[in-house]
């Protein structure tokens, strides 16, 4: 059976006795409602994967409506991010590669356009990359279970899925061209991508990865030199 990665959230409610204004109380009630809806959805994973997926989708809709009513400039919030992570895991568990990639791309969009903390992003994406690595090592069978615990129908090619996930991740977190630049995640993903290409004997693609790494490093070194020169000239 799959070992679940239950998440302990750092955003638990303070228990101090504050005096809330009406607006603050309404915002607090909305946050509690989203939190409850999210954890209720998690509770459905053991009994019905489809029902759980639908419940997570409702959390996303509920938070989007809340953001819209507050005239927020952000399209997604932290509960949408958590819910999308769970949807990716559910599709991985059911062995539906197409649905998993759709939800993973939504997750990346949520990161790029949402109000998600950098720490939550790194923790979440690192966890996803580790799941992909485990999928490759295990041949893709150990994680593919339906709600009853039995193996479900699968259209999942672990190597193809991993390549698609790495490619999507690299585009979003590229240090200079990504929608959400993150050098650490980009570098870590490239290492896993390169390892997979090496194992698949994809020499040409591996060489391209190495060239991209070298080029990006040179660009960043040049940028650091330019910044240093700019700082020096300001004291002239």
Secondary structure, DSSP 8 states (H G I E B T S, - for coil): ---------S-----S-----HHHHHHHHHHHHHHHHHHHHHHTTTT-HHHHHHHHHHHHHHHHHHHHHTT-S-SB-HHHHHHHHHHHHHHHHHT-HHHHHHHHHHHHHHHHHB---HHHHHHHHHHHHHHHHHHHHHTT-TT-B-TTSSB------HHHHHHHHHHHHHHHH-TTT-TT--HHHHHHHHHHHHHHHHHTT-HHHHHHHHHHHHHHHHHHHHHHHHHHHHHHHTT-
